[in-house]
Amino acid sequence: MSERIPKNVALCSATYSAQQVPGSVIIVATGYHLTSGFQVFFEKSKIDVFPPEFTLWHVAPSGLVAQMVTPFSTYTSFSAHEAIERVIIHDEQGRHEIHITPVPDLLEHFKIATKREANGGGGGGGPEPSPRPGPTPKKRHA
């Protein structure tokens, strides 16, 4: 944020998760506000580090709002081609180190399975599905 933060913009707090998919890390923040109308967003730190650090902010509503608990969810991402273990998030509660869960490259697994099938190796490696149960055919007497 710029040096002059508007009065209705403040640090937010949330629960965080992060996953690494091929080529990217995705960070998700979920939480709630006691009224409706808040806008929640991540800001990438101006510090030149890798992986980048982020800050979670919210913009308070102006005018009339519903007086009810309102959930929110927002995300951000960044490019990463090597494995990343943690990402740093700053919020109203301070500094958080969020563990990044790797997600397998499903497209690569599909390519491998397809190649195995094409080479006669079978698809999934499991047993063949059993036939669907149905009525037993009646024997005909001649």
N, C-alpha and C positions, 0 to 999 in steps of 0.2 A: 504494500500500500504506500501511497505517497506520504510525505512527512506530515501533511495535514489531513488527518482522518476525520471525515464527517462525524457528527455526534451520533448519528443513527447507525454507524458501522462499528462493530465490536468483535472481539474474538468470540468464537463459538466453541462448543464442546460436543463430542460425539463418541461413538464406538467405531473403530476402524478395522478394516480388513484389506489385505493386498494380495493380488495374485499375479504371477508372471506367466504370460502366454508367449508363444513364439514372437519375438520382436518387440514386446511391450510389457510394462508393468502397469496394472490397473489398481488404483487405490479407491476404496469406497468408504464414505462416512455416513453413518445412520444415527439418528437421534430424534429428539422431539423438542418442541417449544410449547409454552403454556398458552399461547394464543396463535391465531393464524396470521399469515401475511409476511413471515420472515423469508428472506432470500438468503440461501447458504451457498458459499463457493470456496474453492481452494485457490490459493495464490502461491505460485512458485517463488521460492526465495531468490533474491538477487545475488546471493553468495554462489560463486561458480564452483560447485562441488558435484561429484557424481557418486551415488545417485543424488538427484536434486532433493532438497528439503521443501516442505510445503507448510503453509499456514491455513487454518480453517477460520473463515470469517462469516459473519451474518449481517444483513442489513435489516434493521428493525422496521416494522411497518409504520406508516403514518396514517392518521385518521382512524376511523372506526374499524375494529377487527372482531372476529368471533372469539369469545372467551372459552376456548376449548383446547385440549391437548392436541397438537398437530404434529404428526411424524414427518420427518424429512429424510431424504437420501440424496447424496450427490457423489460424483466421482471425478477423478482426474487420471491422466495416464502420461507416461513418458516412454520414449524408445529405449530399449535395452536388449542387446543381442547376446550378452553374456549373463550368466546366472547372478542374480542379486539376492542377498539374504535379508536385508532390512531396509526400511525407508524411515526417515524422520518426519514427524508431523508436529507442528506447534499449534496449540490452541489455548483456550481459556484456562485449562488445567495444567498447562506447562508443555514440556517436551516429551514426546512419545516415540519409542522405537517400535515400529510395527514389523513383525515377521512376515516375509513374503512367501506365500505358498506357490510352488511351481505347479503349473497345469500342463499335463502331457500334450505333446503335439499330436492331436488326433488325426490330422491330415497325414502325417508321416506314418502313424499306425495303420491307417486305411491303405496307404500305398504299399506297405509291407504285406498286409493281408491279401491285397489284390494280386500282388506279384506271386505270392505263395499259391493262390488258387490257379493262376495262369500256368504255373509250373507243375500243377497236379498235386500240390501239397495240402489241399484242403483249405478251408476258410478259417474257422475260429479255433480249430484244434479240439473242439468238444465233441460229444457224441451227436449222432444224427438225431433230429427231432423224431419223437415217436408219432405214429399216425394218430389223427384225431379220433377219439372214441365215437362210435356211432352205432346204429342198429346192426345186429348180426344178420348177415344175409341168410335167407331161408334156402335150404337145399331143395332142389327139384328132383322128383322121382320120375324116371322115364318108363 
